[in-house]
Amino acid sequence: MAVSELLGKAELLKQGAEARVYRTQFLGKPTIVKERFPKRYRHPVLDEKLTQRRTVQEVRSILRCRRAGICAPVVYFVDYTSHCIFLEEILSSSTVRDHITSAQQSGSCEEAELQRLAERIGQILAQMHDEDVIHGDLTTSNMLLRSSPEGGESNLVLIDFGLSYISALPEDKGVDLYVLEKAFLSTHPNTEPLFEKLLNSYTVSSKKSSAVIKKLDEVRLRGRKRSMVG
């Protein structure tokens, strides 16, 4: 079956500025398909090159994470002609965003569990950055908690690597953390101590954290200066 025919029968979940996301079955498995479509405002040759590069970068980042033992969707198939990535659908899961919001509404009894979750996020992001993977769009909506079949602690799964790339530069890793900090604190008000726990865990877990945290502080300073200037 051609990719276009398969997508014609698939369920469209959402469409953003860069891609459409579908739910379907592929080789008998529940599958998410990410299709990067042409941008009419760009020159066709330039658009093809950029789309090809971003598709390659996304697949490369996911595979590098998985090789390092970081939970990310399985890549089933990539069609570089139609710029479609066929990914494992993460079943029995909820976003970290929804989990934190629900826990906050439940009261202080969930605080210890949220502290453990922040620590786990910090450890996994440290591992990802030590592999020189820059996610590019770190938010609590792009992290899933998947129920464990054995009923133990949920697995933390990173998703949506559409803006990801490979870089060893502390600056890029610092910006990655800054993007998460801004998204985290705006989505989850009054969680500064929780994010501090995440950063402390990152610092302890990463072999290269000192240079990254230094760059994060520089990026924060630049952000504050821009806010003051307006």
LINVEN-V732728 format. One record per pair of residues at least 4 apart in sequence whose ideal C-beta (glycine too) atoms are under 6 Angstrom apart, sorted by the first residue. I is the first residue (numbers start at 0). J is the second residue. D is the distance in whole Angstrom. If there is no record, write none. Layout:
i: (I | I)
j: (J | J)
d: (D | D)
//
This chain:
i: (0 | 0 | 2 | 2 | 2 | 6 | 9 | 9 | 10 | 11 | 12 | 12 | 13 | 14 | 18 | 18 | 18 | 19 | 20 | 21 | 23 | 23 | 25 | 25 | 25 | 29 | 30 | 30 | 31 | 31 | 32 | 32 | 33 | 34 | 35 | 35 | 37 | 38 | 41 | 41 | 50 | 54 | 56 | 57 | 57 | 57 | 58 | 58 | 60 | 60 | 60 | 61 | 61 | 61 | 63 | 63 | 64 | 64 | 64 | 65 | 67 | 69 | 69 | 70 | 70 | 71 | 72 | 72 | 73 | 75 | 76 | 77 | 78 | 89 | 89 | 89 | 91 | 92 | 92 | 93 | 93 | 93 | 94 | 94 | 95 | 95 | 96 | 96 | 98 | 99 | 102 | 102 | 105 | 109 | 113 | 114 | 117 | 117 | 117 | 118 | 119 | 120 | 121 | 121 | 121 | 122 | 122 | 123 | 124 | 125 | 125 | 125 | 127 | 128 | 129 | 129 | 131 | 131 | 133 | 133 | 133 | 133 | 134 | 134 | 135 | 135 | 136 | 137 | 137 | 137 | 138 | 141 | 141 | 143 | 143 | 144 | 145 | 145 | 145 | 146 | 147 | 147 | 166 | 169 | 169 | 169 | 169 | 170 | 172 | 173 | 173 | 173 | 173 | 174 | 176 | 177 | 177 | 179 | 182 | 183 | 183 | 190 | 200 | 201 | 202 | 202 | 208)
j: (4 | 5 | 78 | 81 | 83 | 21 | 21 | 23 | 22 | 21 | 20 | 22 | 20 | 19 | 33 | 34 | 35 | 34 | 33 | 32 | 30 | 32 | 30 | 75 | 85 | 88 | 85 | 88 | 86 | 88 | 83 | 85 | 84 | 83 | 50 | 82 | 46 | 46 | 45 | 46 | 82 | 82 | 164 | 160 | 161 | 163 | 74 | 77 | 132 | 160 | 163 | 71 | 74 | 160 | 130 | 132 | 69 | 71 | 132 | 71 | 130 | 126 | 127 | 154 | 156 | 157 | 86 | 87 | 87 | 85 | 85 | 84 | 83 | 143 | 145 | 156 | 146 | 143 | 145 | 97 | 98 | 144 | 140 | 143 | 139 | 142 | 139 | 140 | 144 | 187 | 109 | 113 | 109 | 113 | 193 | 196 | 193 | 196 | 197 | 200 | 155 | 197 | 197 | 200 | 201 | 200 | 204 | 155 | 201 | 201 | 204 | 205 | 132 | 172 | 205 | 206 | 165 | 167 | 164 | 166 | 171 | 175 | 163 | 175 | 162 | 163 | 162 | 175 | 178 | 179 | 182 | 158 | 159 | 156 | 158 | 153 | 153 | 154 | 156 | 153 | 151 | 153 | 171 | 173 | 210 | 211 | 214 | 214 | 211 | 211 | 214 | 215 | 218 | 218 | 215 | 215 | 218 | 183 | 186 | 187 | 194 | 194 | 204 | 205 | 208 | 212 | 212)
d: (5 | 5 | 5 | 5 | 5 | 6 | 4 | 4 | 4 | 6 | 5 | 6 | 5 | 5 | 5 | 6 | 5 | 5 | 6 | 4 | 5 | 6 | 4 | 6 | 5 | 4 | 5 | 6 | 5 | 5 | 6 | 5 | 5 | 5 | 5 | 4 | 6 | 5 | 5 | 4 | 5 | 5 | 5 | 5 | 6 | 6 | 6 | 6 | 5 | 5 | 4 | 5 | 6 | 5 | 5 | 5 | 4 | 5 | 6 | 5 | 5 | 6 | 6 | 5 | 4 | 5 | 4 | 4 | 4 | 4 | 4 | 5 | 5 | 5 | 6 | 5 | 4 | 4 | 4 | 5 | 6 | 6 | 5 | 6 | 4 | 4 | 4 | 5 | 6 | 5 | 4 | 5 | 5 | 6 | 6 | 6 | 5 | 4 | 4 | 4 | 6 | 5 | 4 | 3 | 4 | 6 | 5 | 6 | 6 | 5 | 4 | 4 | 5 | 5 | 6 | 6 | 5 | 5 | 5 | 5 | 5 | 5 | 5 | 6 | 3 | 5 | 5 | 6 | 5 | 4 | 4 | 5 | 4 | 4 | 6 | 4 | 6 | 5 | 5 | 6 | 5 | 6 | 4 | 6 | 4 | 5 | 5 | 5 | 4 | 5 | 3 | 4 | 5 | 6 | 5 | 6 | 5 | 6 | 6 | 6 | 5 | 6 | 6 | 6 | 4 | 6 | 6)
//
